[in-house]
Amino acid sequence: MAGCGRKDAKPDADKPPAKTGPMTLATAAKGDWRSPADRARDVWRHPVESLEFWGLKPGQTVVEFWPGAGWYTDILAPYLAATGGKLYAASLQTNLPDDPAAKAAVEEYQRKLADKKKLYGDVVVTAFGPTSGPVAPAGSADLVLFLRNLHNWMAAGLAEKAFREALIALKPGGVLGVEEHRGEPGRVQDLLAADGYVQQAYVIEMARETGFVLAGESEINANPKDTKDHPFGVWTLPPTRLSAPRGEPAEPGFDHAKYDAIGESDRMTLKFVKPR
């Protein structure tokens, strides 16, 4: 859940990009504050194309649910800070007695933001979890993002709450952008998404039941090589590359070659709108 880790940035990474023109998503994605490992994943996650599909514009207010270590924050926050926008990061809820690791993860994320405040701007860190309050002021957001987290919320019984909180936070006409591991069509959806995959039709139905209207579907993040039948679920694939069930020691002799050749998972990229 904490997402992809980051290596320490260069000493001057707090500086915005050189003033060669206005900040664009492309310049934000190329920023040298992003780790080489994070930038290497752009070929699979297509952040610029995805954000353009969801309609991100300069000066908007955005809510990113469960940003983890900040893979997308490293693009969103500098872009919004430079264009007069606002980012709310609805991180893990930290006051749950059965999840002490959440506090450490969120504190690390907050330190990262504070260490490079000139770059990231005034990111507002809120919370999303079983008993959390609003992720942002009601009716304030132009764009809310669910980025590869629906399977986690299904496992935790939080998926319906996530859609409700997104609807409340959005302005009328605002957009909910979803990126999620895409399950095989026609199969019975596991309500806990134990293998990490979720059927696209199931996501669309959950959104519609909450009150959203489907406004677009994209194949930006599709991967037809993903067979979706891996021994340790979607986490067998990069970047996680499990060689044993989650929580168990890695298997030393596991052959990753077949799964590395597939690359990252096949993902749906959906755009929903809050009715006016």
C-alpha angles and dihedrals in degrees: 000000000000089000129215115341124234132225118230111283124235116277092253095046091111089074119097117238116287113281097257092129141318119323111267131180089253093056091045091052091050093050115134090225087076113088119245089243092055094047091049088063093059089090088065102032100038094203097180095048091044094050091047090051090052089051103245110179134182115278097019128141112240133187116204112194116216099350093186111194090347108265092152094027089067088065102032101046099051091044094050094042091053095047100044097260133131133234125204113193110203096199131179116303104254104194098071114118094215096053111055092156091067093070093053092048094050093045090053090050091050092049090054091053093046094048091058102030094146089058101040100034123205102334110183111220112207129160141251122194144107096305102018124132128228117331090213137350111297113267094006105110129088093188135020120191130208103187114186094317107104092093089055092050092047089054090049096042091247104113097098091046090052092055092046093050090048092051092050094048095049127088116236104279091024122139134241111203119200130192114177142156104267120228126212110280117245097028122118106262114241102228090216094046089222093176093047095248125119127189114244093226089054092054091048091051093049090052093047092049089055092052104265125134119221107241103172149352124208136189092208091120099034121132113187091188091069107103092184093217101103123150095242099031124248089331090073086075127071136312094032097033099187117195095184137025114295112277094025128101116272117263106242096209098046113133108227095176097096093050096041087055089058093054123201121347130285105260137193117226112201136177122205129180131211105232117248 
